């Protein structure tokens, strides 16, 4: 649920469990509603992905109890029951994969305690980067990147986006960001890129990022990363 957007963001997913059964509910995103074939394709692709992942986790013997689809059966393509291993029912209230809850009591077949924290940390980083690029944070980020050395004020950005300051701050908080945090995040990324991939002097990097001199840039960089620019050059 947490990392779904990193892998297959074409559909929203939800999960519920009771004593006997567990259910994945899958709803293709709004852009698919206008095209029935696209809607079916996204729904059935996501169902296929889920079944494949559950077989990775629970073992190749995993089979759902049933699959429900919120549309009539079509003649051009479908989910073959012999591949999914269970009945496929059409014209249902929602798109769902239903399976016996006892499957959830199994240990993960491919579980690895050594690689798990590394992979979770990687996914957390990717999720943070995705949030920076989507929603109102993504829009503000794009505006700041146009001229990071002379960025527009928060008030100017709110005006460009057609919202008031208070509403924009609230939307940013809902994504887990602040305006200053976004600005510093961008300058940190750019500073690291300059230091690692160019031979620009600190004075030039400071100017490119909107600092009055290299000393101010060094202080800010240490606050952001707990390192000096020279440490990054040394790496």
Secondary structure, 3 states (H helix, E strand, C coil): CCCHHHHCCCEEEEEEECCCEEEEEEEECHHHCCCHHHHHHHHHHHHHHHHHHHHHHHCCCCCCCEEECCCCCCCCCCCCHHHHCCEEECCCCCCEEEEEHHHHHCCCCCCCHHHHHHHHHHHHHHHHHHHHHCHHHHHHHHHHHHCHHHCCCHHHHHHHHCCCHHHHHHHHHHCCCCHHHHHHHHHHHHHHHHHHHCCCCHHHHHHHCCCCCHHHHHHHHHHHHCCCHHHHHHC
